[in-house]
Amino acid sequence: MKLMEHGSPNHGFDALKHLALDDSVEEVLEVLQEYARLVQGLWVPKSSLFNLIVNRWNLLGAMYASFQQICQRLKDLADSESARSRGFAKETFAAANSICAFPDELQAIISRFAFDIHGVYVPKSFPDHPQYDPFRKVVIDLLIAEGPKAKLKEVPIVEAAKMELQRDIPQIGYQKVLQELCVSQGSA
């Protein structure tokens, strides 16, 4: 958004309107509401919120968490960073602290790098073993399809993987993915 490229990305309405002298108040507000969020009296670009969350994603750790837990972790991170920061960085962290007030937007951001398995978000990629990600996706799809009380068995998992990936899954890959995503209940 051109209005917010002048200096700090966080501006009050009057400053932004001054940069758009030829536009009406209604036009400026319409653009702001599409591309920014009002946080503590300043308009913060949504892209700043997205970048902040992406940059902090690694700090959230291997995420196997509900939406509420993610919001709490983001708020905790924002609070701790805000206490150490000054000026515009502090305002940006305040923006991150408020992002949970827009759950649809936050869920869209989270969905860029996590799958929602019945209310629990798991990373799309297996950071230590990305070579197993295609198989992970097969298992995640099965978990989603089977419902919240899914009880997956080895034979259907292996068959689904063979059909989807057109290859066998090495036992080590099978074990790593299942250990990461599932709770074993023996061979019931």
Z-matrix of the N, CA and C atoms (Angstrom, degrees):
N
C 1 1.443
C 2 1.525 1 108.07
N 3 1.311 2 115.78 1 119.48
C 4 1.471 3 121.44 2 -174.43
C 5 1.527 4 112.37 3 -59.00
N 6 1.315 5 117.53 4 -36.16
C 7 1.460 6 119.94 5 -178.32
C 8 1.523 7 112.19 6 -58.71
N 9 1.314 8 116.77 7 -32.82
C 10 1.449 9 120.48 8 -172.66
C 11 1.521 10 112.82 9 -97.16
N 12 1.326 11 118.56 10 5.93
C 13 1.454 12 121.42 11 -179.64
C 14 1.520 13 112.36 12 -85.81
N 15 1.302 14 118.51 13 -8.16
C 16 1.463 15 121.91 14 -178.73
C 17 1.523 16 109.31 15 -86.97
N 18 1.346 17 116.51 16 100.71
C 19 1.463 18 120.13 17 178.09
C 20 1.510 19 111.17 18 74.95
N 21 1.302 20 115.60 19 -135.17
C 22 1.455 21 121.42 20 -178.78
C 23 1.522 22 110.46 21 -63.80
N 24 1.338 23 116.78 22 145.76
C 25 1.454 24 118.67 23 177.79
C 26 1.526 25 113.02 24 -76.78
N 27 1.317 26 118.50 25 -5.63
C 28 1.455 27 122.36 26 -177.38
C 29 1.526 28 109.39 27 -109.72
N 30 1.335 29 116.32 28 119.95
C 31 1.462 30 120.54 29 -175.82
C 32 1.518 31 111.12 30 -137.18
N 33 1.325 32 114.72 31 153.04
C 34 1.447 33 120.41 32 169.25
C 35 1.530 34 109.21 33 -78.04
N 36 1.322 35 116.21 34 162.34
C 37 1.468 36 119.95 35 -177.26
C 38 1.522 37 112.22 36 -60.55
N 39 1.314 38 118.37 37 -42.77
C 40 1.464 39 120.96 38 -177.97
C 41 1.529 40 111.84 39 -58.81
N 42 1.329 41 116.68 40 -41.91
C 43 1.468 42 119.89 41 179.07
C 44 1.520 43 110.79 42 -64.81
N 45 1.303 44 117.05 43 -40.45
C 46 1.463 45 120.43 44 179.85
C 47 1.523 46 111.20 45 -69.17
N 48 1.304 47 117.14 46 -40.05
C 49 1.464 48 120.72 47 178.33
C 50 1.523 49 110.43 48 -64.37
N 51 1.317 50 116.69 49 -35.26
C 52 1.468 51 120.81 50 177.79
C 53 1.533 52 110.97 51 -62.89
N 54 1.335 53 116.97 52 -32.47
C 55 1.470 54 121.17 53 178.31
C 56 1.524 55 112.32 54 -78.24
N 57 1.321 56 116.61 55 -13.51
C 58 1.467 57 121.15 56 -178.35
C 59 1.525 58 108.98 57 -124.12
N 60 1.303 59 116.22 58 57.79
C 61 1.469 60 121.40 59 -175.25
C 62 1.527 61 113.28 60 -59.66
N 63 1.327 62 117.72 61 -32.33
C 64 1.460 63 120.79 62 -176.94
C 65 1.524 64 113.33 63 -80.73
N 66 1.333 65 117.11 64 -9.09
C 67 1.464 66 121.17 65 -178.00
C 68 1.522 67 110.55 66 -100.12
N 69 1.315 68 115.47 67 148.12
C 70 1.468 69 120.06 68 178.27
C 71 1.524 70 109.88 69 -74.93
N 72 1.306 71 116.39 70 163.23
C 73 1.461 72 122.34 71 176.47
C 74 1.522 73 109.72 72 -56.60
N 75 1.333 74 116.39 73 -42.77
C 76 1.461 75 120.88 74 -178.92
C 77 1.527 76 111.20 75 -62.84
N 78 1.343 77 116.51 76 -41.03
C 79 1.472 78 120.08 77 179.86
C 80 1.525 79 110.93 78 -65.58
N 81 1.316 80 116.46 79 -42.73
C 82 1.461 81 120.10 80 179.64
C 83 1.533 82 109.81 81 -64.20
N 84 1.314 83 117.25 82 -44.49
C 85 1.468 84 120.42 83 178.56
C 86 1.523 85 112.03 84 -62.01
N 87 1.309 86 116.47 85 -39.70
C 88 1.468 87 120.60 86 179.53
C 89 1.530 88 110.52 87 -60.78
N 90 1.323 89 116.34 88 -45.45
C 91 1.469 90 120.84 89 179.15
C 92 1.525 91 110.22 90 -65.91
N 93 1.314 92 116.92 91 -44.38
C 94 1.458 93 120.44 92 -179.64
C 95 1.526 94 111.55 93 -60.65
N 96 1.315 95 116.86 94 -42.98
C 97 1.462 96 119.79 95 -178.40
C 98 1.521 97 111.89 96 -66.45
N 99 1.324 98 117.31 97 -25.66
C 100 1.458 99 120.45 98 178.78
C 101 1.528 100 111.98 99 -80.88
N 102 1.342 101 117.11 100 -38.40
C 103 1.451 102 120.76 101 -171.10
C 104 1.519 103 115.70 102 -110.68
N 105 1.330 104 118.26 103 -3.04
C 106 1.464 105 119.41 104 -175.74
C 107 1.522 106 110.58 105 -144.94
N 108 1.309 107 114.96 106 169.27
C 109 1.459 108 123.21 107 175.15
C 110 1.517 109 108.20 108 -124.24
N 111 1.329 110 116.17 109 141.13
C 112 1.457 111 121.88 110 176.70
C 113 1.527 112 108.25 111 -84.00
N 114 1.338 113 115.58 112 117.20
C 115 1.458 114 121.45 113 -177.38
C 116 1.521 115 108.17 114 -131.18
N 117 1.315 116 116.25 115 116.89
C 118 1.461 117 122.47 116 178.77
C 119 1.531 118 111.34 117 49.70
N 120 1.318 119 116.44 118 43.92
C 121 1.459 120 121.90 119 175.71
C 122 1.516 121 115.50 120 82.05
N 123 1.323 122 117.58 121 1.15
C 124 1.465 123 121.45 122 179.47
C 125 1.523 124 109.97 123 -119.91
N 126 1.320 125 115.75 124 145.08
C 127 1.461 126 120.92 125 176.27
C 128 1.524 127 108.18 126 -88.35
N 129 1.326 128 116.44 127 120.59
C 130 1.463 129 123.69 128 -178.19
C 131 1.521 130 107.87 129 -113.01
N 132 1.352 131 117.59 130 125.85
C 133 1.470 132 119.31 131 179.32
C 134 1.525 133 111.53 132 -59.64
N 135 1.329 134 116.38 133 139.49
C 136 1.459 135 120.05 134 177.74
C 137 1.521 136 110.60 135 -58.71
N 138 1.336 137 117.38 136 -33.33
C 139 1.460 138 120.25 137 179.45
C 140 1.528 139 110.72 138 -61.14
N 141 1.327 140 117.97 139 -33.84
C 142 1.470 141 120.64 140 176.75
C 143 1.523 142 110.17 141 -63.89
N 144 1.322 143 116.03 142 -40.81
C 145 1.457 144 119.88 143 178.75
C 146 1.519 145 110.17 144 -64.47
N 147 1.354 146 116.05 145 -43.90
C 148 1.459 147 120.06 146 179.04
C 149 1.528 148 110.54 147 -61.55
N 150 1.356 149 116.05 148 -48.37
C 151 1.472 150 119.36 149 -179.28
C 152 1.513 151 111.59 150 -60.45
N 153 1.310 152 116.14 151 -39.38
C 154 1.455 153 120.17 152 -179.87
C 155 1.517 154 110.54 153 -62.27
N 156 1.320 155 116.22 154 -45.79
C 157 1.469 156 119.88 155 -178.37
C 158 1.519 157 110.54 156 -66.63
N 159 1.335 158 117.03 157 -42.37
C 160 1.460 159 120.05 158 178.14
C 161 1.522 160 110.40 159 -61.78
N 162 1.337 161 117.03 160 -44.32
C 163 1.462 162 120.53 161 -179.85
C 164 1.519 163 111.93 162 -64.65
N 165 1.298 164 117.15 163 -29.22
C 166 1.465 165 121.04 164 -178.40
C 167 1.522 166 112.27 165 -92.35
N 168 1.334 167 117.93 166 -6.94
C 169 1.468 168 121.17 167 -175.03
C 170 1.526 169 110.59 168 -55.20
N 171 1.331 170 117.71 169 -44.95
C 172 1.459 171 120.41 170 -179.43
C 173 1.519 172 111.87 171 -62.16
N 174 1.343 173 116.55 172 -31.76
C 175 1.457 174 119.50 173 178.39
C 176 1.524 175 112.12 174 -69.56
N 177 1.333 176 115.66 175 -20.57
C 178 1.461 177 118.90 176 178.33
C 179 1.527 178 111.06 177 -76.40
N 180 1.323 179 115.81 178 -11.02
C 181 1.454 180 120.59 179 177.82
C 182 1.513 181 111.00 180 79.08
N 183 1.308 182 115.15 181 -175.08
C 184 1.460 183 120.09 182 177.25
C 185 1.515 184 106.64 183 -63.57
N 186 1.296 185 115.27 184 109.93
C 187 1.458 186 118.34 185 -168.71
C 188 1.508 187 112.49 186 -89.64
N 189 1.298 188 114.57 187 114.02
C 190 1.447 189 123.64 188 168.70
C 191 1.523 190 102.56 189 -130.88
N 192 1.324 191 115.10 190 83.66
C 193 1.455 192 119.38 191 -169.44
C 194 1.517 193 110.91 192 -146.48
N 195 1.311 194 115.22 193 155.60
C 196 1.464 195 120.69 194 174.83
C 197 1.530 196 109.07 195 -78.25
N 198 1.311 197 115.42 196 167.95
C 199 1.460 198 120.45 197 178.41
C 200 1.529 199 110.45 198 -58.68
N 201 1.320 200 117.42 199 -41.76
C 202 1.463 201 121.04 200 -179.93
C 203 1.526 202 111.23 201 -63.77
N 204 1.325 203 117.10 202 -39.59
C 205 1.459 204 120.33 203 178.55
C 206 1.531 205 110.88 204 -66.22
N 207 1.329 206 116.47 205 -39.39
C 208 1.461 207 120.32 206 177.85
C 209 1.526 208 109.85 207 -62.71
N 210 1.335 209 116.71 208 -45.99
C 211 1.471 210 120.28 209 177.87
C 212 1.524 211 110.50 210 -57.38
N 213 1.311 212 116.49 211 -45.01
C 214 1.465 213 119.54 212 -178.94
C 215 1.521 214 111.01 213 -63.84
N 216 1.333 215 117.28 214 -41.44
C 217 1.467 216 120.21 215 179.02
C 218 1.524 217 110.71 216 -64.37
N 219 1.341 218 116.79 217 -42.12
C 220 1.465 219 120.03 218 178.31
C 221 1.525 220 110.87 219 -63.33
N 222 1.333 221 116.79 220 -42.21
C 223 1.464 222 119.95 221 177.99
C 224 1.530 223 110.80 222 -63.11
N 225 1.325 224 116.53 223 -42.50
C 226 1.465 225 120.02 224 179.04
C 227 1.523 226 110.71 225 -62.10
N 228 1.347 227 116.20 226 -44.66
C 229 1.465 228 119.86 227 177.49
C 230 1.518 229 111.11 228 -62.42
N 231 1.332 230 116.33 229 -44.08
C 232 1.464 231 120.37 230 -179.51
C 233 1.520 232 110.52 231 -62.33
N 234 1.321 233 117.03 232 -42.79
C 235 1.462 234 120.40 233 179.67
C 236 1.521 235 111.28 234 -63.24
N 237 1.326 236 117.49 235 -44.87
C 238 1.458 237 119.12 236 -178.31
C 239 1.528 238 111.11 237 -68.87
N 240 1.333 239 117.99 238 -39.08
C 241 1.469 240 120.97 239 178.08
C 242 1.523 241 110.70 240 -69.09
N 243 1.318 242 116.84 241 -38.91
C 244 1.460 243 120.81 242 -178.62
C 245 1.525 244 110.81 243 -63.70
N 246 1.306 245 116.38 244 -36.81
C 247 1.469 246 120.50 245 179.84
C 248 1.525 247 111.27 246 -64.84
N 249 1.344 248 117.13 247 -28.36
C 250 1.469 249 120.81 248 -178.60
C 251 1.519 250 112.95 249 -95.44
N 252 1.337 251 117.98 250 -13.01
C 253 1.461 252 121.40 251 -173.04
C 254 1.517 253 111.31 252 -101.95
N 255 1.331 254 113.93 253 166.35
C 256 1.457 255 120.27 254 177.37
C 257 1.520 256 108.76 255 -133.86
N 258 1.315 257 115.98 256 163.97
C 259 1.466 258 121.63 257 171.94
C 260 1.510 259 113.52 258 60.69
N 261 1.332 260 115.04 259 -134.14
C 262 1.455 261 120.93 260 -172.62
C 263 1.518 262 112.51 261 -67.65
N 264 1.332 263 117.27 262 -32.28
C 265 1.457 264 119.14 263 177.66
C 266 1.524 265 109.66 264 -61.11
N 267 1.336 266 115.43 265 -39.47
C 268 1.460 267 119.88 266 179.55
C 269 1.527 268 110.55 267 -62.82
N 270 1.335 269 116.35 268 -39.74
C 271 1.465 270 120.37 269 178.67
C 272 1.527 271 111.36 270 -66.45
N 273 1.336 272 116.05 271 -38.23
C 274 1.462 273 119.73 272 179.21
C 275 1.520 274 110.20 273 -65.22
N 276 1.318 275 117.48 274 -40.11
C 277 1.456 276 119.35 275 178.10
C 278 1.522 277 111.04 276 -69.19
N 279 1.301 278 116.77 277 -31.84
C 280 1.468 279 119.26 278 173.32
C 281 1.525 280 109.17 279 -63.48
N 282 1.326 281 116.17 280 -36.84
C 283 1.462 282 120.28 281 177.09
C 284 1.522 283 110.47 282 -63.45
N 285 1.319 284 116.63 283 -42.96
C 286 1.464 285 120.08 284 178.15
C 287 1.519 286 110.10 285 -62.09
N 288 1.315 287 115.57 286 -37.88
C 289 1.452 288 120.66 287 179.37
C 290 1.529 289 111.38 288 -62.92
N 291 1.335 290 116.24 289 -27.68
C 292 1.459 291 119.48 290 -177.73
C 293 1.528 292 113.72 291 -95.61
N 294 1.337 293 118.10 292 -6.51
C 295 1.465 294 120.75 293 -174.57
C 296 1.526 295 111.64 294 -60.05
N 297 1.305 296 118.33 295 -29.30
C 298 1.466 297 120.60 296 -179.19
C 299 1.525 298 112.09 297 -65.62
N 300 1.337 299 116.30 298 -13.61
C 301 1.466 300 119.78 299 175.59
C 302 1.526 301 110.69 300 -73.59
N 303 1.339 302 116.69 301 -9.88
C 304 1.462 303 122.19 302 179.11
C 305 1.531 304 108.17 303 -122.04
N 306 1.331 305 117.53 304 72.65
C 307 1.461 306 120.31 305 -171.55
C 308 1.529 307 114.04 306 -60.32
N 309 1.326 308 118.71 307 -35.78
C 310 1.468 309 119.45 308 -179.80
C 311 1.519 310 110.89 309 -63.53
N 312 1.324 311 116.65 310 -41.73
C 313 1.457 312 120.33 311 179.34
C 314 1.526 313 111.02 312 -67.58
N 315 1.314 314 116.70 313 -43.11
C 316 1.460 315 119.65 314 179.57
C 317 1.522 316 110.51 315 -64.66
N 318 1.326 317 117.74 316 -42.23
C 319 1.463 318 119.96 317 178.25
C 320 1.521 319 111.32 318 -62.43
N 321 1.336 320 117.27 319 -36.91
C 322 1.468 321 120.39 320 176.79
C 323 1.527 322 110.57 321 -64.01
N 324 1.323 323 116.95 322 -39.40
C 325 1.469 324 120.78 323 178.28
C 326 1.523 325 109.95 324 -66.60
N 327 1.317 326 116.87 325 -48.62
C 328 1.467 327 121.25 326 -179.07
C 329 1.526 328 110.23 327 -60.54
N 330 1.323 329 117.02 328 -37.88
C 331 1.466 330 120.98 329 -178.01
C 332 1.522 331 113.08 330 -66.41
N 333 1.310 332 117.51 331 -13.38
C 334 1.466 333 119.59 332 176.08
C 335 1.520 334 111.64 333 -70.91
N 336 1.344 335 117.85 334 -26.01
C 337 1.458 336 118.98 335 -178.96
C 338 1.521 337 113.76 336 -136.16
N 339 1.348 338 116.94 337 17.02
C 340 1.463 339 119.82 338 175.69
C 341 1.529 340 109.69 339 -149.42
N 342 1.320 341 114.96 340 150.27
C 343 1.465 342 121.61 341 174.48
C 344 1.518 343 108.63 342 -97.77
N 345 1.321 344 115.68 343 144.90
C 346 1.462 345 121.80 344 175.63
C 347 1.520 346 107.86 345 -98.26
N 348 1.320 347 115.33 346 108.62
C 349 1.463 348 120.49 347 176.77
C 350 1.518 349 107.01 348 -105.82
N 351 1.314 350 115.46 349 93.47
C 352 1.465 351 122.93 350 177.70
C 353 1.529 352 112.65 351 50.25
N 354 1.347 353 114.89 352 48.29
C 355 1.457 354 120.13 353 175.00
C 356 1.516 355 115.43 354 92.22
N 357 1.320 356 117.47 355 -1.68
C 358 1.459 357 121.31 356 176.19
C 359 1.522 358 107.40 357 -116.85
N 360 1.340 359 115.69 358 125.10
C 361 1.461 360 120.70 359 179.79
C 362 1.517 361 109.80 360 -89.54
N 363 1.335 362 115.13 361 132.10
C 364 1.465 363 121.76 362 176.24
C 365 1.523 364 108.02 363 -125.92
N 366 1.338 365 117.43 364 145.83
C 367 1.464 366 120.05 365 -178.18
C 368 1.528 367 111.54 366 -59.68
N 369 1.335 368 116.58 367 144.05
C 370 1.463 369 120.66 368 176.81
C 371 1.517 370 110.96 369 -70.13
N 372 1.311 371 116.16 370 -28.14
C 373 1.456 372 120.12 371 -178.22
C 374 1.519 373 109.93 372 -115.46
N 375 1.305 374 114.69 373 146.40
C 376 1.453 375 123.00 374 177.02
C 377 1.523 376 105.76 375 -91.77
N 378 1.350 377 119.17 376 96.59
C 379 1.462 378 121.92 377 -167.97
C 380 1.528 379 114.51 378 -52.33
N 381 1.311 380 117.95 379 -40.55
C 382 1.459 381 120.72 380 -177.16
C 383 1.526 382 113.28 381 -81.76
N 384 1.328 383 116.85 382 -19.57
C 385 1.467 384 120.83 383 -175.53
C 386 1.529 385 111.02 384 -144.32
N 387 1.334 386 117.66 385 67.59
C 388 1.468 387 119.52 386 -177.24
C 389 1.531 388 113.37 387 -62.34
N 390 1.334 389 118.07 388 -18.50
C 391 1.459 390 120.52 389 178.96
C 392 1.531 391 111.86 390 -64.86
N 393 1.332 392 117.19 391 -17.52
C 394 1.461 393 120.81 392 179.72
C 395 1.528 394 112.90 393 -94.74
N 396 1.334 395 117.69 394 -0.13
C 397 1.465 396 121.18 395 -177.00
C 398 1.534 397 113.68 396 -56.92
N 399 1.338 398 120.36 397 -41.96
C 400 1.474 399 118.09 398 178.26
C 401 1.539 400 112.03 399 -60.39
N 402 1.323 401 116.66 400 -40.35
C 403 1.465 402 119.28 401 177.62
C 404 1.526 403 110.62 402 -68.61
N 405 1.346 404 117.49 403 -39.95
C 406 1.471 405 121.10 404 175.48
C 407 1.515 406 110.45 405 -53.41
N 408 1.343 407 115.70 406 -44.59
C 409 1.472 408 120.59 407 -178.64
C 410 1.527 409 110.50 408 -61.48
N 411 1.318 410 117.19 409 -39.67
C 412 1.474 411 120.52 410 177.39
C 413 1.524 412 109.79 411 -60.98
N 414 1.327 413 117.13 412 -47.21
C 415 1.469 414 121.20 413 -178.80
C 416 1.533 415 110.13 414 -65.28
N 417 1.314 416 116.77 415 -41.84
C 418 1.472 417 120.44 416 178.50
C 419 1.523 418 110.39 417 -61.86
N 420 1.328 419 117.15 418 -44.11
C 421 1.472 420 120.24 419 177.81
C 422 1.529 421 110.92 420 -60.28
N 423 1.330 422 117.27 421 -39.87
C 424 1.472 423 120.40 422 177.56
C 425 1.527 424 110.96 423 -65.14
N 426 1.322 425 116.54 424 -43.11
C 427 1.469 426 119.88 425 178.79
C 428 1.526 427 111.04 426 -61.14
N 429 1.313 428 116.46 427 -42.28
C 430 1.468 429 120.47 428 179.23
C 431 1.527 430 110.22 429 -65.57
N 432 1.330 431 116.29 430 -45.42
C 433 1.469 432 120.70 431 -177.36
C 434 1.529 433 112.50 432 -66.06
N 435 1.328 434 116.38 433 -34.86
C 436 1.467 435 120.31 434 -176.27
C 437 1.531 436 113.48 435 -80.07
N 438 1.317 437 117.53 436 -13.29
C 439 1.457 438 120.38 437 177.50
C 440 1.508 439 112.81 438 94.78
N 441 1.351 440 115.75 439 174.26
C 442 1.462 441 120.90 440 -173.99
C 443 1.529 442 114.78 441 -62.29
N 444 1.294 443 117.81 442 -24.10
C 445 1.478 444 120.84 443 -178.66
C 446 1.526 445 110.86 444 -104.03
N 447 1.331 446 116.64 445 27.79
C 448 1.469 447 121.76 446 -175.73
C 449 1.519 448 111.73 447 -55.94
N 450 1.345 449 114.54 448 137.77
C 451 1.466 450 122.25 449 173.36
C 452 1.520 451 105.33 450 -128.15
N 453 1.324 452 114.29 451 96.22
C 454 1.452 453 120.16 452 -177.65
C 455 1.521 454 110.24 453 -85.28
N 456 1.328 455 115.46 454 144.63
C 457 1.460 456 121.57 455 177.65
C 458 1.521 457 108.98 456 -116.19
N 459 1.315 458 115.66 457 155.56
C 460 1.460 459 121.45 458 -172.63
C 461 1.521 460 112.85 459 -58.88
N 462 1.322 461 118.68 460 -48.25
C 463 1.471 462 120.52 461 -174.95
C 464 1.530 463 111.56 462 -60.45
N 465 1.336 464 120.32 463 -50.25
C 466 1.465 465 118.73 464 178.11
C 467 1.543 466 113.39 465 -62.45
N 468 1.327 467 117.14 466 -33.28
C 469 1.466 468 120.15 467 178.20
C 470 1.523 469 109.71 468 -65.13
N 471 1.334 470 116.48 469 -48.27
C 472 1.462 471 121.17 470 -178.71
C 473 1.519 472 110.38 471 -63.77
N 474 1.330 473 117.50 472 -41.94
C 475 1.470 474 120.84 473 179.14
C 476 1.527 475 111.16 474 -63.75
N 477 1.331 476 117.62 475 -42.91
C 478 1.467 477 121.12 476 178.74
C 479 1.525 478 110.50 477 -63.21
N 480 1.329 479 116.54 478 -40.50
C 481 1.462 480 120.30 479 179.25
C 482 1.524 481 111.06 480 -65.74
N 483 1.321 482 117.37 481 -42.94
C 484 1.472 483 120.46 482 178.54
C 485 1.517 484 110.95 483 -61.41
N 486 1.330 485 116.24 484 -42.76
C 487 1.456 486 120.13 485 -178.77
C 488 1.531 487 110.71 486 -67.61
N 489 1.313 488 117.30 487 -43.56
C 490 1.465 489 121.50 488 -176.48
C 491 1.524 490 112.39 489 -75.39
N 492 1.324 491 116.86 490 -42.74
C 493 1.461 492 120.83 491 -172.11
C 494 1.529 493 113.56 492 -99.24
N 495 1.324 494 116.51 493 -10.63
C 496 1.467 495 121.84 494 179.28
C 497 1.538 496 112.18 495 60.16
N 498 1.328 497 115.34 496 36.33
C 499 1.469 498 119.58 497 177.81
C 500 1.528 499 108.93 498 -163.67
N 501 1.321 500 114.71 499 164.54
C 502 1.461 501 120.30 500 175.17
C 503 1.524 502 109.32 501 -80.72
N 504 1.308 503 115.40 502 153.60
C 505 1.460 504 121.70 503 178.38
C 506 1.527 505 107.63 504 -101.63
N 507 1.332 506 117.71 505 126.83
C 508 1.474 507 119.06 506 176.75
C 509 1.531 508 110.32 507 -61.59
N 510 1.303 509 115.69 508 145.32
C 511 1.467 510 120.74 509 -178.07
C 512 1.526 511 111.84 510 -56.47
N 513 1.323 512 117.32 511 -39.21
C 514 1.478 513 120.36 512 -179.86
C 515 1.526 514 110.65 513 -63.01
N 516 1.325 515 117.36 514 -40.52
C 517 1.458 516 121.68 515 177.82
C 518 1.517 517 111.15 516 -66.48
N 519 1.328 518 115.56 517 -42.16
C 520 1.463 519 121.06 518 177.72
C 521 1.528 520 109.54 519 -58.38
N 522 1.319 521 116.73 520 -48.34
C 523 1.462 522 120.89 521 -177.69
C 524 1.525 523 112.13 522 -64.97
N 525 1.327 524 116.72 523 -44.32
C 526 1.475 525 119.67 524 -179.03
C 527 1.523 526 111.51 525 -61.29
N 528 1.324 527 116.88 526 -45.99
C 529 1.470 528 120.57 527 -178.09
C 530 1.522 529 110.63 528 -66.71
N 531 1.325 530 117.01 529 -45.69
C 532 1.465 531 119.17 530 -179.14
C 533 1.522 532 111.70 531 -66.15
N 534 1.329 533 118.10 532 -37.42
C 535 1.463 534 120.16 533 176.53
C 536 1.524 535 111.60 534 -63.65
N 537 1.332 536 115.10 535 -35.29
C 538 1.458 537 119.55 536 -178.88
C 539 1.526 538 111.78 537 -72.69
N 540 1.325 539 117.16 538 -42.03
C 541 1.471 540 120.91 539 -169.33
C 542 1.530 541 114.93 540 -101.24
N 543 1.314 542 117.86 541 -20.49
C 544 1.472 543 120.00 542 -170.82
C 545 1.524 544 111.75 543 -125.43
N 546 1.310 545 114.05 544 159.03
C 547 1.454 546 122.06 545 172.80
C 548 1.514 547 106.51 546 -105.39
N 549 1.334 548 116.62 547 122.70
C 550 1.454 549 120.69 548 -177.86
C 551 1.528 550 109.52 549 -80.20
N 552 1.324 551 114.39 550 135.26
C 553 1.467 552 119.92 551 176.42
C 554 1.514 553 110.02 552 -120.91
N 555 1.318 554 115.87 553 34.65
C 556 1.458 555 120.94 554 -179.71
C 557 1.516 556 110.91 555 74.47
N 558 1.298 557 116.09 556 -160.43
C 559 1.461 558 120.64 557 -177.62
C 560 1.527 559 110.57 558 -103.56
N 561 1.304 560 115.75 559 51.32
C 562 1.476 561 120.99 560 -178.40
C 563 1.497 562 112.02 561 -70.17
